[in-house]
Amino acid sequence: MCNGLIGKKLGMTSVFTPDGRHVPVTVLEVGPCVVTQIKTQATDGYDALQLGFGEKKASHTNRPQQGHFKKSGGIGYVTVREVSVDNPEDYKPGQKVTLDLFASGEKVDVVGTTKGRGFSGVIRRHGFHGGRKTHGSHSHRIPGSIGCSAWPSRVIKGKKMPGQYGNARKTAKNLEVVEVRPEENLLLVKGGVPGHPNGLVLIRKRKIG
């Protein structure tokens, strides 16, 4: 069985469960993905499927990619990712993998890229409390003391400091699938996932054990 699919984050909303609970959910457009290459232990040293998501014009696909995609039907794809698979012999190039892979109530991991927020200070980046706000203080949002003057007379590596915040690959683990809508290629998962609307995500099945 294929252990994941490519999709994109559409946004957040909320739904009511049959027992009347109000649940915040993230709506993901997942698949259909097309198998563009099959990797096996014999040929590549591991079992995986290379999946394509989001068709693109031939004029936007370079020649090496066109040659690669010929094996799966000749259609180019915007995004190509690998996912692990338990039995690669059950798949063939050009085959579609759909949302039927997931079921309501199961847990999944969602991998995405967080929103890039540029150069940020320690309060926004690390959640520092900040300095005094009154009595002539000039240290409202600065990090405070970051090292000792005598020994070791330097800033220790790994100190939380201002810097680039966001635009990093993150995984939201153990999210519950609230609803599956195969006819619309929509997956509703409980809570938030990394990234901005229309951002690329990878939905993976939870590993058991």
C-alpha atoms as an extended CHARMM CRD file, in Angstrom:
* protein
*
       209  EXT
         1         1  MET       CA              0.0000000000        0.0000000000        0.0000000000  PROA      1               0.0000000000
         2         2  CYS       CA              1.1160000000        3.5320000000       -0.7940000000  PROA      2               0.0000000000
         3         3  ASN       CA              1.8470000000        5.4270000000        2.4390000000  PROA      3               0.0000000000
         4         4  GLY       CA              1.1830000000        9.0030000000        1.3450000000  PROA      4               0.0000000000
         5         5  LEU       CA             -0.1850000000       11.4800000000       -1.1800000000  PROA      5               0.0000000000
         6         6  ILE       CA              0.6160000000       15.0020000000       -2.3720000000  PROA      6               0.0000000000
         7         7  GLY       CA             -1.8840000000       17.7940000000       -1.9170000000  PROA      7               0.0000000000
         8         8  LYS       CA             -2.3410000000       21.4620000000       -1.1320000000  PROA      8               0.0000000000
         9         9  LYS       CA             -3.8120000000       23.3730000000        1.7740000000  PROA      9               0.0000000000
        10        10  LEU       CA             -6.9920000000       25.2440000000        0.8510000000  PROA      10              0.0000000000
        11        11  GLY       CA             -7.7010000000       26.8660000000        4.2160000000  PROA      11              0.0000000000
        12        12  MET       CA             -9.5050000000       26.3460000000        7.5100000000  PROA      12              0.0000000000
        13        13  THR       CA            -13.1420000000       26.0250000000        8.4820000000  PROA      13              0.0000000000
        14        14  SER       CA            -15.1820000000       24.0810000000       11.0340000000  PROA      14              0.0000000000
        15        15  VAL       CA            -17.6780000000       21.2300000000       10.9380000000  PROA      15              0.0000000000
        16        16  PHE       CA            -20.1450000000       19.6190000000       13.3070000000  PROA      16              0.0000000000
        17        17  THR       CA            -19.8000000000       15.9340000000       14.1280000000  PROA      17              0.0000000000
        18        18  PRO       CA            -22.8490000000       13.6300000000       14.2590000000  PROA      18              0.0000000000
        19        19  ASP       CA            -22.8350000000       13.9090000000       18.0610000000  PROA      19              0.0000000000
        20        20  GLY       CA            -22.9770000000       17.7250000000       17.8700000000  PROA      20              0.0000000000
        21        21  ARG       CA            -19.3440000000       18.6290000000       18.5870000000  PROA      21              0.0000000000
        22        22  HSD       CA            -17.8760000000       21.6880000000       16.8480000000  PROA      22              0.0000000000
        23        23  VAL       CA            -14.4960000000       20.7600000000       15.3140000000  PROA      23              0.0000000000
        24        24  PRO       CA            -12.0120000000       23.1520000000       13.6380000000  PROA      24              0.0000000000
        25        25  VAL       CA            -10.5670000000       21.5500000000       10.5070000000  PROA      25              0.0000000000
        26        26  THR       CA             -8.0870000000       22.2440000000        7.7310000000  PROA      26              0.0000000000
        27        27  VAL       CA             -9.3280000000       21.5000000000        4.2130000000  PROA      27              0.0000000000
        28        28  LEU       CA             -6.7550000000       19.7730000000        2.0020000000  PROA      28              0.0000000000
        29        29  GLU       CA             -7.0570000000       19.0630000000       -1.7020000000  PROA      29              0.0000000000
        30        30  VAL       CA             -5.3470000000       15.6960000000       -2.0160000000  PROA      30              0.0000000000
        31        31  GLY       CA             -4.5460000000       14.0330000000       -5.3270000000  PROA      31              0.0000000000
        32        32  PRO       CA             -5.2980000000       12.3990000000       -7.5590000000  PROA      32              0.0000000000
        33        33  CYS       CA             -1.6160000000       11.6260000000       -7.9000000000  PROA      33              0.0000000000
        34        34  VAL       CA             -0.0770000000        9.7260000000      -10.8090000000  PROA      34              0.0000000000
        35        35  VAL       CA              2.7130000000        7.1810000000      -10.4530000000  PROA      35              0.0000000000
        36        36  THR       CA              5.6070000000        8.5260000000      -12.5480000000  PROA      36              0.0000000000
        37        37  GLN       CA              8.2740000000        6.0430000000      -11.4040000000  PROA      37              0.0000000000
        38        38  ILE       CA              8.5070000000        2.9000000000       -9.2790000000  PROA      38              0.0000000000
        39        39  LYS       CA             11.5930000000        2.2620000000       -7.1700000000  PROA      39              0.0000000000
        40        40  THR       CA             12.3430000000       -1.1820000000       -5.7360000000  PROA      40              0.0000000000
        41        41  GLN       CA             14.9310000000       -2.8500000000       -3.5750000000  PROA      41              0.0000000000
        42        42  ALA       CA             16.4050000000       -4.6070000000       -6.6180000000  PROA      42              0.0000000000
        43        43  THR       CA             16.9360000000       -1.4680000000       -8.7110000000  PROA      43              0.0000000000
        44        44  ASP       CA             17.2890000000        1.3790000000       -6.2150000000  PROA      44              0.0000000000
        45        45  GLY       CA             17.8850000000       -0.1910000000       -2.8050000000  PROA      45              0.0000000000
        46        46  TYR       CA             14.5100000000        0.8440000000       -1.3650000000  PROA      46              0.0000000000
        47        47  ASP       CA             10.7960000000        0.6430000000       -2.1220000000  PROA      47              0.0000000000
        48        48  ALA       CA              9.0560000000        3.8840000000       -3.0920000000  PROA      48              0.0000000000
        49        49  LEU       CA              6.6820000000        5.4850000000       -5.5410000000  PROA      49              0.0000000000
        50        50  GLN       CA              7.4190000000        8.7300000000       -7.3330000000  PROA      50              0.0000000000
        51        51  LEU       CA              4.1330000000       10.6280000000       -7.5740000000  PROA      51              0.0000000000
        52        52  GLY       CA              3.1830000000       13.5730000000       -9.7700000000  PROA      52              0.0000000000
        53        53  PHE       CA              0.6300000000       16.1990000000       -8.7080000000  PROA      53              0.0000000000
        54        54  GLY       CA             -0.7710000000       19.1450000000      -10.6790000000  PROA      54              0.0000000000
        55        55  GLU       CA             -0.6320000000       18.8650000000      -14.4580000000  PROA      55              0.0000000000
        56        56  LYS       CA              1.3270000000       21.4200000000      -16.4870000000  PROA      56              0.0000000000
        57        57  LYS       CA              1.6580000000       22.2200000000      -20.1700000000  PROA      57              0.0000000000
        58        58  ALA       CA              4.2530000000       20.5250000000      -22.3440000000  PROA      58              0.0000000000
        59        59  SER       CA              5.6070000000       23.9870000000      -23.2180000000  PROA      59              0.0000000000
        60        60  HSD       CA              6.4350000000       24.4690000000      -19.5170000000  PROA      60              0.0000000000
        61        61  THR       CA              8.2100000000       21.1050000000      -19.2540000000  PROA      61              0.0000000000
        62        62  ASN       CA             11.8490000000       20.7800000000      -20.2850000000  PROA      62              0.0000000000
        63        63  ARG       CA             13.0100000000       17.9360000000      -22.4900000000  PROA      63              0.0000000000
        64        64  PRO       CA             14.5870000000       15.7420000000      -19.7890000000  PROA      64              0.0000000000
        65        65  GLN       CA             11.3260000000       15.9150000000      -17.8430000000  PROA      65              0.0000000000
        66        66  GLN       CA              9.2940000000       15.1830000000      -20.9710000000  PROA      66              0.0000000000
        67        67  GLY       CA             11.3430000000       12.0350000000      -21.5180000000  PROA      67              0.0000000000
        68        68  HSD       CA             10.8600000000       11.0120000000      -17.9060000000  PROA      68              0.0000000000
        69        69  PHE       CA              7.0970000000       11.5770000000      -17.9640000000  PROA      69              0.0000000000
        70        70  LYS       CA              6.6370000000        9.6010000000      -21.2220000000  PROA      70              0.0000000000
        71        71  LYS       CA              6.7080000000        6.3760000000      -19.1990000000  PROA      71              0.0000000000
        72        72  SER       CA              3.6550000000        7.5110000000      -17.2190000000  PROA      72              0.0000000000
        73        73  GLY       CA              1.5420000000        8.8450000000      -20.0800000000  PROA      73              0.0000000000
        74        74  GLY       CA              3.4310000000       11.8860000000      -21.3340000000  PROA      74              0.0000000000
        75        75  ILE       CA              1.7080000000       14.4560000000      -19.0850000000  PROA      75              0.0000000000
        76        76  GLY       CA              3.9740000000       16.8240000000      -17.1350000000  PROA      76              0.0000000000
        77        77  TYR       CA              3.4750000000       17.5740000000      -13.4380000000  PROA      77              0.0000000000
        78        78  VAL       CA              4.2430000000       20.6400000000      -11.3870000000  PROA      78              0.0000000000
        79        79  THR       CA              5.2040000000       18.6930000000       -8.2730000000  PROA      79              0.0000000000
        80        80  VAL       CA              6.9740000000       15.3420000000       -8.0340000000  PROA      80              0.0000000000
        81        81  ARG       CA              7.5930000000       13.6560000000       -4.6780000000  PROA      81              0.0000000000
        82        82  GLU       CA              8.5260000000       10.2180000000       -3.4050000000  PROA      82              0.0000000000
        83        83  VAL       CA              6.5010000000        8.2700000000       -0.8450000000  PROA      83              0.0000000000
        84        84  SER       CA              7.2670000000        4.9040000000        0.6960000000  PROA      84              0.0000000000
        85        85  VAL       CA              5.2850000000        1.8590000000       -0.4070000000  PROA      85              0.0000000000
        86        86  ASP       CA              4.9040000000       -1.6150000000        1.0760000000  PROA      86              0.0000000000
        87        87  ASN       CA              4.3000000000       -3.5150000000       -2.1610000000  PROA      87              0.0000000000
        88        88  PRO       CA              5.5970000000       -1.6870000000       -5.2680000000  PROA      88              0.0000000000
        89        89  GLU       CA              4.6560000000       -4.5980000000       -7.5280000000  PROA      89              0.0000000000
        90        90  ASP       CA              0.9750000000       -3.6400000000       -7.0930000000  PROA      90              0.0000000000
        91        91  TYR       CA              1.5240000000       -0.3620000000       -8.9750000000  PROA      91              0.0000000000
        92        92  LYS       CA              2.4960000000        0.5760000000      -12.5150000000  PROA      92              0.0000000000
        93        93  PRO       CA              3.5670000000        3.8630000000      -14.1800000000  PROA      93              0.0000000000
        94        94  GLY       CA              0.6150000000        6.0460000000      -15.1180000000  PROA      94              0.0000000000
        95        95  GLN       CA             -1.6540000000        4.5970000000      -12.4330000000  PROA      95              0.0000000000
        96        96  LYS       CA             -3.6950000000        7.0790000000      -10.3960000000  PROA      96              0.0000000000
        97        97  VAL       CA             -3.5810000000        6.9900000000       -6.6060000000  PROA      97              0.0000000000
        98        98  THR       CA             -6.6560000000        8.6050000000       -5.0820000000  PROA      98              0.0000000000
        99        99  LEU       CA             -7.9840000000        9.7690000000       -1.7470000000  PROA      99              0.0000000000
       100       100  ASP       CA             -9.4710000000        6.3190000000       -1.0530000000  PROA      100             0.0000000000
       101       101  LEU       CA             -6.1500000000        5.6670000000        0.6640000000  PROA      101             0.0000000000
       102       102  PHE       CA             -7.4690000000        7.4060000000        3.8050000000  PROA      102             0.0000000000
       103       103  ALA       CA            -10.4960000000        6.8150000000        6.0310000000  PROA      103             0.0000000000
       104       104  SER       CA            -12.3630000000        8.9280000000        8.5660000000  PROA      104             0.0000000000
       105       105  GLY       CA            -11.0660000000        8.5420000000       12.1010000000  PROA      105             0.0000000000
       106       106  GLU       CA             -7.5070000000        7.4930000000       11.2440000000  PROA      106             0.0000000000
       107       107  LYS       CA             -4.4260000000        9.5410000000       12.1680000000  PROA      107             0.0000000000
       108       108  VAL       CA             -2.0700000000       11.1030000000        9.6090000000  PROA      108             0.0000000000
       109       109  ASP       CA              1.0600000000       13.2620000000        9.5000000000  PROA      109             0.0000000000
       110       110  VAL       CA              1.0080000000       16.4030000000        7.3450000000  PROA      110             0.0000000000
       111       111  VAL       CA              4.3120000000       17.8640000000        6.1070000000  PROA      111             0.0000000000
       112       112  GLY       CA              4.4210000000       21.4450000000        4.8600000000  PROA      112             0.0000000000
       113       113  THR       CA              6.5120000000       24.6150000000        4.7250000000  PROA      113             0.0000000000
       114       114  THR       CA              5.6440000000       27.2240000000        7.3470000000  PROA      114             0.0000000000
       115       115  LYS       CA              4.9090000000       30.8300000000        6.4360000000  PROA      115             0.0000000000
       116       116  GLY       CA              8.0790000000       32.8730000000        5.9640000000  PROA      116             0.0000000000
       117       117  ARG       CA              8.0820000000       35.8370000000        8.3620000000  PROA      117             0.0000000000
       118       118  GLY       CA             11.4630000000       37.3310000000        7.5600000000  PROA      118             0.0000000000
       119       119  PHE       CA             13.9030000000       38.7000000000       10.1350000000  PROA      119             0.0000000000
       120       120  SER       CA             12.1420000000       38.6700000000       13.5080000000  PROA      120             0.0000000000
       121       121  GLY       CA             13.0620000000       39.5630000000       17.0670000000  PROA      121             0.0000000000
       122       122  VAL       CA             13.1910000000       37.2590000000       20.0510000000  PROA      122             0.0000000000
       123       123  ILE       CA              9.6600000000       38.0310000000       21.2570000000  PROA      123             0.0000000000
       124       124  ARG       CA              8.0440000000       36.9980000000       17.9930000000  PROA      124             0.0000000000
       125       125  ARG       CA             10.5480000000       34.2870000000       17.0820000000  PROA      125             0.0000000000
       126       126  HSD       CA             11.0100000000       32.5870000000       20.4640000000  PROA      126             0.0000000000
       127       127  GLY       CA              8.2430000000       33.9610000000       22.6590000000  PROA      127             0.0000000000
       128       128  PHE       CA             10.4680000000       35.9280000000       25.0600000000  PROA      128             0.0000000000
       129       129  HSD       CA              8.6330000000       37.8260000000       27.7860000000  PROA      129             0.0000000000
       130       130  GLY       CA             10.3680000000       41.1300000000       27.0970000000  PROA      130             0.0000000000
       131       131  GLY       CA             11.7410000000       43.7660000000       29.4490000000  PROA      131             0.0000000000
       132       132  ARG       CA             10.1000000000       46.3220000000       31.6960000000  PROA      132             0.0000000000
       133       133  LYS       CA              7.5530000000       48.6270000000       30.0870000000  PROA      133             0.0000000000
       134       134  THR       CA              7.8210000000       51.5450000000       32.5330000000  PROA      134             0.0000000000
       135       135  HSD       CA             10.1890000000       53.7590000000       34.5530000000  PROA      135             0.0000000000
       136       136  GLY       CA             12.3780000000       54.8230000000       31.6390000000  PROA      136             0.0000000000
       137       137  SER       CA             13.2410000000       51.3240000000       30.4930000000  PROA      137             0.0000000000
       138       138  HSD       CA             14.8340000000       51.0760000000       27.0350000000  PROA      138             0.0000000000
       139       139  SER       CA             14.7090000000       47.2590000000       26.8470000000  PROA      139             0.0000000000
       140       140  HSD       CA             11.0830000000       46.5430000000       25.9610000000  PROA      140             0.0000000000
       141       141  ARG       CA             11.7410000000       43.9310000000       23.2710000000  PROA      141             0.0000000000
       142       142  ILE       CA             15.4780000000       43.1950000000       23.4090000000  PROA      142             0.0000000000
       143       143  PRO       CA             16.7960000000       39.7450000000       24.4130000000  PROA      143             0.0000000000
       144       144  GLY       CA             18.6000000000       41.0130000000       27.5150000000  PROA      144             0.0000000000
       145       145  SER       CA             21.9910000000       39.6730000000       28.5950000000  PROA      145             0.0000000000
       146       146  ILE       CA             23.3080000000       37.1130000000       26.1060000000  PROA      146             0.0000000000
       147       147  GLY       CA             26.6700000000       36.2590000000       27.6650000000  PROA      147             0.0000000000
       148       148  CYS       CA             29.2390000000       36.9470000000       30.3920000000  PROA      148             0.0000000000
       149       149  SER       CA             31.8840000000       39.6720000000       30.2320000000  PROA      149             0.0000000000
       150       150  ALA       CA             34.6400000000       37.7900000000       32.0600000000  PROA      150             0.0000000000
       151       151  TRP       CA             34.3180000000       34.1070000000       31.1870000000  PROA      151             0.0000000000
       152       152  PRO       CA             33.7330000000       32.6720000000       28.6580000000  PROA      152             0.0000000000
       153       153  SER       CA             33.6090000000       36.1800000000       27.1090000000  PROA      153             0.0000000000
       154       154  ARG       CA             31.5690000000       35.0520000000       24.1550000000  PROA      154             0.0000000000
       155       155  VAL       CA             28.0400000000       34.1560000000       23.1590000000  PROA      155             0.0000000000
       156       156  ILE       CA             27.3600000000       30.4280000000       23.5770000000  PROA      156             0.0000000000
       157       157  LYS       CA             26.3720000000       28.5930000000       20.3940000000  PROA      157             0.0000000000
       158       158  GLY       CA             22.6600000000       27.9270000000       20.0980000000  PROA      158             0.0000000000
       159       159  LYS       CA             21.6090000000       31.0140000000       22.0430000000  PROA      159             0.0000000000
       160       160  LYS       CA             18.0980000000       32.1370000000       21.0820000000  PROA      160             0.0000000000
       161       161  MET       CA             18.6100000000       35.3150000000       19.0990000000  PROA      161             0.0000000000
       162       162  PRO       CA             16.8220000000       37.4380000000       16.4890000000  PROA      162             0.0000000000
       163       163  GLY       CA             16.9850000000       36.0240000000       12.9570000000  PROA      163             0.0000000000
       164       164  GLN       CA             15.1300000000       34.3430000000       10.1070000000  PROA      164             0.0000000000
       165       165  TYR       CA             11.7390000000       33.0770000000       11.2560000000  PROA      165             0.0000000000
       166       166  GLY       CA              9.5400000000       30.6430000000        9.3380000000  PROA      166             0.0000000000
       167       167  ASN       CA              9.9050000000       29.2300000000        5.8020000000  PROA      167             0.0000000000
       168       168  ALA       CA             10.9580000000       25.8850000000        7.2580000000  PROA      168             0.0000000000
       169       169  ARG       CA              9.7890000000       22.3220000000        6.6510000000  PROA      169             0.0000000000
       170       170  LYS       CA              7.5710000000       21.2080000000        9.5390000000  PROA      170             0.0000000000
       171       171  THR       CA              5.4710000000       18.1320000000       10.2690000000  PROA      171             0.0000000000
       172       172  ALA       CA              2.1370000000       18.2290000000       12.1040000000  PROA      172             0.0000000000
       173       173  LYS       CA              1.8670000000       14.7550000000       13.6050000000  PROA      173             0.0000000000
       174       174  ASN       CA             -1.0320000000       12.5630000000       14.6660000000  PROA      174             0.0000000000
       175       175  LEU       CA             -3.8350000000       14.6280000000       13.1030000000  PROA      175             0.0000000000
       176       176  GLU       CA             -7.2680000000       13.0340000000       12.9950000000  PROA      176             0.0000000000
       177       177  VAL       CA             -9.0480000000       12.6640000000        9.6600000000  PROA      177             0.0000000000
       178       178  VAL       CA            -12.5020000000       14.1190000000       10.3170000000  PROA      178             0.0000000000
       179       179  GLU       CA            -14.0130000000       13.5840000000        6.8680000000  PROA      179             0.0000000000
       180       180  VAL       CA            -13.0660000000       12.2370000000        3.4490000000  PROA      180             0.0000000000
       181       181  ARG       CA            -14.7900000000       13.5430000000        0.2960000000  PROA      181             0.0000000000
       182       182  PRO       CA            -13.4340000000       11.4400000000       -2.6160000000  PROA      182             0.0000000000
       183       183  GLU       CA            -15.7640000000       13.0090000000       -5.2070000000  PROA      183             0.0000000000
       184       184  GLU       CA            -14.1890000000       16.4310000000       -4.5050000000  PROA      184             0.0000000000
       185       185  ASN       CA            -10.6590000000       15.1810000000       -3.6660000000  PROA      185             0.0000000000
       186       186  LEU       CA            -10.9740000000       16.8550000000       -0.2630000000  PROA      186             0.0000000000
       187       187  LEU       CA             -9.5950000000       15.6930000000        3.0670000000  PROA      187             0.0000000000
       188       188  LEU       CA            -10.6410000000       17.4020000000        6.3130000000  PROA      188             0.0000000000
       189       189  VAL       CA             -8.1920000000       17.0220000000        9.1900000000  PROA      189             0.0000000000
       190       190  LYS       CA             -8.6610000000       18.2500000000       12.7380000000  PROA      190             0.0000000000
       191       191  GLY       CA             -6.6190000000       21.3360000000       13.6900000000  PROA      191             0.0000000000
       192       192  GLY       CA             -4.0700000000       23.3390000000       11.7340000000  PROA      192             0.0000000000
       193       193  VAL       CA             -1.3010000000       22.2980000000        9.3730000000  PROA      193             0.0000000000
       194       194  PRO       CA              1.8980000000       24.1630000000        8.3930000000  PROA      194             0.0000000000
       195       195  GLY       CA              1.8690000000       26.6070000000        5.4960000000  PROA      195             0.0000000000
       196       196  HSD       CA             -0.2240000000       29.2150000000        3.7510000000  PROA      196             0.0000000000
       197       197  PRO       CA             -3.3820000000       28.6720000000        1.6420000000  PROA      197             0.0000000000
       198       198  ASN       CA             -2.5140000000       26.8770000000       -1.6290000000  PROA      198             0.0000000000
       199       199  GLY       CA              0.7540000000       25.7350000000       -0.0480000000  PROA      199             0.0000000000
       200       200  LEU       CA              2.0470000000       22.2780000000       -0.9890000000  PROA      200             0.0000000000
       201       201  VAL       CA              1.6410000000       19.5240000000        1.6330000000  PROA      201             0.0000000000
       202       202  LEU       CA              2.4790000000       15.8360000000        1.8850000000  PROA      202             0.0000000000
       203       203  ILE       CA             -0.0400000000       13.6650000000        3.7420000000  PROA      203             0.0000000000
       204       204  ARG       CA              1.4610000000       10.4890000000        5.1940000000  PROA      204             0.0000000000
       205       205  LYS       CA             -0.0440000000        7.5400000000        7.0110000000  PROA      205             0.0000000000
       206       206  ARG       CA              1.0740000000        7.0910000000       10.6070000000  PROA      206             0.0000000000
       207       207  LYS       CA              3.7590000000        4.4750000000       11.1420000000  PROA      207             0.0000000000
       208       208  ILE       CA              2.6790000000        1.7190000000       13.5060000000  PROA      208             0.0000000000
       209       209  GLY       CA              5.3100000000        0.5850000000       15.9590000000  PROA      209             0.0000000000
